[in-house]
Amino acid sequence: MSERKEKMKVFHAVPYIPARFATRWASFPDEFRLVAEVETDSLDEAFGLTQNGPAAWWLGDKVTAYVSSCRSTSVGDVFVLPNGKSYRVLDRGFVEFFGSRRG
């Protein structure tokens, strides 16, 4: 029997504003909603698991969705690890941040 990984929370900014038009980061957690949890301990894998492709990502085996449909995870969205550390998605990678501080 395989060991289940802890789940990482996926928060999307609401409303979504494409990064090229945003003048500030959305305030976390006030301007976000929890859209899913993904079974992984890797930020890169969490990002990949929350991208739309041939199939809707929220229907994936490693995903517990809290929405019936959703956009892909994008720049500015947030992953929260089981240990409580928060990471904002950047155009290339991720950065740990605290609260609403631009990071």
Secondary structure, DSSP 8 states (H G I E B T S, - for coil): ------EEEEEEESS---TTT-SS---TTTTEEEEEEEE-S-HHHHHHHTS-SSS-GGGSTTEEESSSS-----TT-EEE-TTS-EEEEETTEEEEE-TT---
